[in-house]
Amino acid sequence: MIFEDRRDAGRKLAQRVAAVKAVDPLVLAVPRGGIVVAAEVAQALRAPLDVLIARKIGSPHNEELAIGAVAVDGTLLIDESLTKALRVPDSYVKQQVEKERREIERRTRYYRGNHPAPVLKGRTLIVVDDGVATGMTIKAALRYLKPQGAERVVLALPVAPADTAQELRREVDELIVLHTPEPFYAVGQWYSLFDQTSDDEVVEILDSIRDLYPGDNKTPA
């Protein structure tokens, strides 16, 4: 299965997500690319849309090689065997955690503007990304959600490796993955068009969905 672009993936994903029994649903996009997919899901469900941000921690000599991930509240996942094999110092990990937490806070402020964070407790949270590879970053985000009191957490993805999908299934109440191809090298290989999504596009999409389905994301008086 090859998706035309993220909107195509979102429309196909929305067909599956529509069958979920949801209580006061809230769609949470993993930006940046995930926001385009999530917008299609939110529109299909007539549900509000917000962001769920976590950040990868790259190794000292290769930023693309994830040794861990951190969520907005500081929830931290570390690949202990990898950091040991690479002899990554604790001081480096601590420095990167603080750096990425600041970036999460910056992006959250920029994306939401004056709008408050949505209520999570008692709702069906539908977490959407454009796909995952190792799943470490989204796993950190999901573990942040666990103590928030959601009625149900659903993870919806267009594509993921089969082994990663199996791991992520243990992190949520329900997992929806449209395609689990093998071999799997990168998320982008399963899209005909996989261009970059800018911060401004994230804000535009959030604003457009907020106008349609404001939920509790109303600007304070």
Summary of the structure (lengths in Angstrom):
residues: 221
radius of gyration: 16.8
end to end distance: 46.8
largest distance: 53.0
contacts: 736
relative contact order: 0.22
helix: 42%
strand: 21%
